Structure formats: C-alpha cells, structure tokens
Amino acid sequence: MKTIRKYGEAPYTIGVLHGGPGAAGEMRPVAVELSKDFGVLEFLQTKESVYGQIEELHQQIFTVTDEPIVLIGFSWGAWLGGLFAARYPERVKKLILISSGALEEKYNKNLMGTRLGRLDAEERDDISNLLSQLNAGELSTEDFKRFGELMTKADSYSLAKDLAAKPIVVNKMIYDKVWSEAAILRKTGELLDSFALIQCPVVAFHGNYDSHPIEGVEKPLSHVLSNFKIVQLAQCGHTPWIEQFAKADFYMYLKDELK
C-alpha cells in the first residue's frame, strides 16, 4: 500500500493526517483544495499501535523532506500530530488541529449522550444494538460502517450533499488496537503531558456543533501551551469541509494560517 500521496507542486510543506484511527484517505478533499496554493502530502497510517503510527509518520516525512513541515491533523490525526510534534519537535514547523477529541477524560463524559440526542428513535435503537456488538467484539465490517455513518450524522450540523466526501471504510483492526491505547493515554494524563512538550505554534479549529466539546481542547491546551489559539467555526460539526455553512470559512481561515 502506498502510504504517501502528493498533491500540487513541490516544495511539499504541508502534511495532512486522517482520523479514525484507521480512516486512511478521508483527508483527500482537504489535500486537494489546499494543493491549489501549496504542495501537500497526505499520510496514510497503517500501523496497529500509537507508537507504531508515530514512527511510521516520522519515516514518511523523512523520505520526502529534510525540512520541518506544517502538520494538519483531523480528529485522531490531531492527537497523532501532537504526539509526533512532542517526540520530534525539529520536524514540525506548525501544528494545526481540526476537530480534536478532548485532551482530558473529564470533558468527554457526555459524548455519546450528546450524539444519541441528535438521532431519531430508530437510529438510537440501531446504535444501542451496534454498541452491544462492538463491546462484545462481534461487530462486522458492514455494521462498523453503519455505526460510522450514524456517528457522522450525529456529529454534523448540516452536511451539503454536493460536498459530502466519498465514504471511507475504516480499518476496524487498526481502530480497535490504536484507539484502545489512545484512550489509556488520555485517561492517565500522558496525552496532555505529551502535548505540553510541543514547541511549535499550535492552532485548533473546532465546530461549535461538534459533539466533541470545544472546551476539552481549548482549556487544557491554553494551560500547557504558550503559543496556542483556537478558531471556533459557526454552524459546524465535526467535519468542516463537508459542512455547507462552514466550509468556506474553514478553508479561508486555514489558508490564512498556512500563509
């Protein structure tokens, strides 16, 4: 599997990291749009551990450029970008977090409740059944895809049909193994401790309708980082580039940060 995709013309100064974990390819629309103005690298992660993905990313960047780059991480990719920047500060010029999950456990207690409140009764029943299968380790690939679709609906403010990204099938094995480790890092405080080591400027983009609470990103990082700012996007859920009311502002602010 080719794990680096190039968009635009060299020099390649920007790298994008997908979420999931295991949702390789979902950042392609962002890479394509940014490539109108910049050389962009899309990194596809294949390793089945947090440490493995950090080291895989290091090797990916090293094979393309010796210069520090701007890393843009979405969802899980925001955490991966932060963990990478903490471990390899000389490789990251700037870190941009898009729709990061909360950095501390205490901000995340009502995530599923928020999501369920945005779905109808039939969809809530589906989620209940799917969660039971997921917790029992019995969720099929097709059911896992359905679970992702329902979460996307719950996490979104107003998706524009003509903007909707091509569906991404998440690699369930990568998701299970990496997320179980990542959840422990947050619970123990090691995740935030790692972010506190970041030396480059950090900018977070977060939709005001994202199920993942914005205060779970803004408050912890404001306390541990001296060069941090957050951009709140109005009428926007978890995936800004497919939100009909937020897409234009998202790209405008993002390109301003990259310039």
TIZALO-14015 format. One line per field, with one value per residue (C-alpha): x, y, z; residue number from 1. Coordinates in steps of 0.001 Angstrom, whole numbers, padded with zeros to 6 digits. Layout:
residues N
X	(X; ...)
Y	(Y; ...)
Z	(Z; ...)
resi	(NUM; ...)
This chain:
residues 259
X	(000000; 001314; 001224; 002111; 000072; 001345; -000850; 000198; 003766; 006961; 008128; 005821; 005499; 002210; 001149; -002399; -003299; -006574; -008771; -010333; -007932; -007871; -009770; -006993; -007910; -010544; -008366; -008040; -010635; -008672; -005389; -006889; -008235; -005018; -002946; -004317; -001928; 000565; 002428; 000604; 001378; -001385; -000089; -001918; -001246; -001107; 000456; -001611; -000244; 000099; 003883; 003904; 001964; 004264; 007325; 005602; 004858; 008473; 009664; 007074; 008158; 011851; 011523; 010059; 011785; 014504; 012691; 010140; 006571; 003148; 001113; -002685; -004378; -008084; -009809; -007493; -004949; -004922; -003753; -001248; 000107; 000517; 002232; 004538; 005396; 006239; 008580; 010140; 009954; 012548; 010213; 007156; 007035; 003397; 000645; -002982; -005648; -009030; -011891; -009627; -011109; -010989; -007481; -008725; -011209; -013383; -014572; -015718; -018231; -021384; -020135; -022402; -025364; -024965; -024803; -027841; -029864; -029374; -030711; -034270; -035681; -034939; -031370; -030872; -032033; -029550; -026750; -027688; -027513; -024286; -022628; -023537; -021921; -018916; -018326; -018630; -016152; -018785; -019258; -018926; -017227; -020595; -022070; -018972; -019563; -023186; -022009; -019693; -022487; -024713; -021897; -021206; -024864; -024867; -021601; -022689; -024613; -025748; -023962; -024216; -024943; -022800; -019891; -020102; -016836; -016544; -017333; -014270; -014257; -012392; -009950; -011542; -008408; -006382; -009234; -009593; -005890; -004859; -007921; -007623; -004079; -005018; -007897; -005481; -003081; -005887; -007153; -003712; -002870; 000026; -001682; -001841; 001640; 002930; 001134; 002774; 006149; 005220; 007495; 005897; 002799; -000480; -003814; -007054; -010138; -013359; -017005; -019456; -021793; -019127; -020154; -016581; -016642; -014541; -013647; -011955; -009417; -009280; -008941; -006246; -004083; -004416; -002921; 000047; 000996; 002280; 001757; -001798; -005009; -008383; -010703; -014360; -016398; -020077; -022798; -020201; -019929; -017033; -016047; -015783; -015020; -018377; -020483; -022474; -022445; -018868; -016785; -015896; -014852; -012923; -010769; -010327; -009058; -006977; -005225; -004548; -002765; -000744; 000379)
Y	(000000; 003426; 005461; 008927; 010831; 014073; 016966; 020160; 021125; 020865; 022009; 019909; 021968; 020653; 017206; 016061; 013287; 011376; 010398; 007135; 005684; 003686; 006073; 006338; 008623; 010793; 013919; 013758; 016551; 018879; 017984; 018611; 022037; 023131; 021947; 024874; 027029; 024668; 021407; 018911; 015423; 013086; 010473; 007156; 005340; 001535; 000562; -001010; 000891; 004518; 004283; 002461; 005268; 007924; 006153; 005436; 009157; 010017; 007712; 009064; 012658; 011749; 010086; 013261; 016232; 017246; 020483; 020923; 020935; 022116; 019170; 019278; 016532; 015731; 014032; 011132; 012725; 015790; 013610; 011824; 015166; 016370; 013181; 013357; 017048; 016333; 013477; 015077; 018864; 019532; 018022; 020237; 023949; 024398; 022093; 022556; 020534; 020029; 018718; 017184; 014965; 016262; 016087; 015157; 012453; 014753; 016714; 013632; 012071; 013027; 012487; 009539; 011158; 014241; 012100; 009987; 013122; 014158; 010911; 009652; 006700; 004107; 005334; 005270; 001642; 000860; 002489; 000564; -002748; -001810; -000726; -004037; -005881; -003567; -004095; -007850; -007770; -009090; -006103; -006955; -004654; -003717; -002958; -000946; 001120; 001698; 002770; 005304; 006678; 007244; 008924; 011207; 012229; 012919; 014869; 017110; 020387; 020500; 018337; 019516; 016594; 018014; 018414; 015047; 013186; 009756; 007294; 005943; 002392; 002432; -000399; -001948; -003752; -000529; 001303; -001244; -001541; 002107; 003579; 001271; 002598; 006215; 006113; 004962; 007803; 010299; 008614; 008543; 012131; 011066; 012538; 016059; 015697; 014975; 017991; 020141; 019335; 020809; 023685; 024939; 027159; 025244; 026301; 024392; 024572; 023392; 023498; 024930; 021961; 019264; 016536; 016608; 019578; 022562; 023258; 019855; 021214; 024920; 024728; 022041; 023414; 027016; 025904; 023957; 025809; 029367; 029647; 028372; 029739; 028270; 029156; 028346; 027657; 028613; 026220; 023481; 019933; 017503; 017593; 021235; 020628; 018956; 021370; 023591; 026669; 026365; 025068; 028459; 029998; 026875; 026978; 030758; 030629; 027517; 029016; 032195; 030081; 028310; 031570)
Z	(000000; -000953; 002261; 000926; -001630; -003160; -004281; -006011; -006760; -004729; -002271; -000106; 003049; 004456; 005641; 006475; 008920; 008809; 011729; 012744; 013745; 010548; 008240; 005653; 002766; 004422; 004249; 000463; -000156; 002127; 000450; -002990; -002003; -000313; -003283; -005305; -003285; -001623; -002052; 000175; 001464; 002593; 005028; 005335; 008599; 008593; 011924; 014685; 017679; 018721; 018862; 015533; 013866; 015342; 013978; 010653; 010288; 011079; 008328; 005878; 006411; 006343; 002927; 001382; 003004; 005454; 006270; 009082; 007793; 008871; 010157; 009920; 011926; 011890; 014854; 015816; 013475; 015743; 018628; 016418; 015208; 018784; 019934; 016920; 017424; 021065; 020120; 017032; 017540; 014830; 012188; 012795; 011985; 012987; 014209; 013194; 014985; 013306; 015450; 018054; 020699; 024273; 025724; 029188; 030175; 032294; 029259; 027386; 029750; 027809; 024246; 023438; 025186; 023000; 019884; 020776; 021465; 017845; 016357; 015986; 017942; 015263; 014877; 018650; 018704; 015928; 017910; 021049; 019188; 017408; 020654; 022262; 019363; 019436; 023147; 022666; 019791; 017380; 015071; 011380; 008882; 007392; 010812; 011701; 008568; 009620; 013069; 011450; 009279; 012294; 014206; 011241; 011162; 014909; 014723; 011826; 011731; 008094; 005558; 001966; -000346; -003134; -000704; 001001; 000872; -000668; 002138; 003868; 005188; 008488; 009100; 012179; 013340; 013311; 015010; 017811; 018601; 018264; 019948; 022961; 023513; 022818; 025301; 028024; 027189; 027758; 030918; 032542; 031555; 029345; 026272; 027700; 029192; 025684; 024219; 026896; 025308; 021910; 020922; 017690; 017334; 017679; 016179; 016762; 014540; 016153; 015111; 017639; 016967; 017211; 019675; 020939; 023347; 022351; 025991; 026090; 023623; 024486; 028269; 028569; 025765; 026936; 030240; 028873; 025669; 025402; 021636; 021154; 019705; 018823; 015940; 016532; 013394; 013452; 012239; 012011; 013262; 013319; 009627; 008486; 004818; 004171; 006229; 003868; 006131; 007401; 004509; 003009; 006330; 007274; 004156; 004351; 007954; 007312; 004298; 006284; 008902; 006236; 004627)
resi	(1; 2; 3; 4; 5; 6; 7; 8; 9; 10; 11; 12; 13; 14; 15; 16; 17; 18; 19; 20; 21; 22; 23; 24; 25; 26; 27; 28; 29; 30; 31; 32; 33; 34; 35; 36; 37; 38; 39; 40; 41; 42; 43; 44; 45; 46; 47; 48; 49; 50; 51; 52; 53; 54; 55; 56; 57; 58; 59; 60; 61; 62; 63; 64; 65; 66; 67; 68; 69; 70; 71; 72; 73; 74; 75; 76; 77; 78; 79; 80; 81; 82; 83; 84; 85; 86; 87; 88; 89; 90; 91; 92; 93; 94; 95; 96; 97; 98; 99; 100; 101; 102; 103; 104; 105; 106; 107; 108; 109; 110; 111; 112; 113; 114; 115; 116; 117; 118; 119; 120; 121; 122; 123; 124; 125; 126; 127; 128; 129; 130; 131; 132; 133; 134; 135; 136; 137; 138; 139; 140; 141; 142; 143; 144; 145; 146; 147; 148; 149; 150; 151; 152; 153; 154; 155; 156; 157; 158; 159; 160; 161; 162; 163; 164; 165; 166; 167; 168; 169; 170; 171; 172; 173; 174; 175; 176; 177; 178; 179; 180; 181; 182; 183; 184; 185; 186; 187; 188; 189; 190; 191; 192; 193; 194; 195; 196; 197; 198; 199; 200; 201; 202; 203; 204; 205; 206; 207; 208; 209; 210; 211; 212; 213; 214; 215; 216; 217; 218; 219; 220; 221; 222; 223; 224; 225; 226; 227; 228; 229; 230; 231; 232; 233; 234; 235; 236; 237; 238; 239; 240; 241; 242; 243; 244; 245; 246; 247; 248; 249; 250; 251; 252; 253; 254; 255; 256; 257; 258; 259)
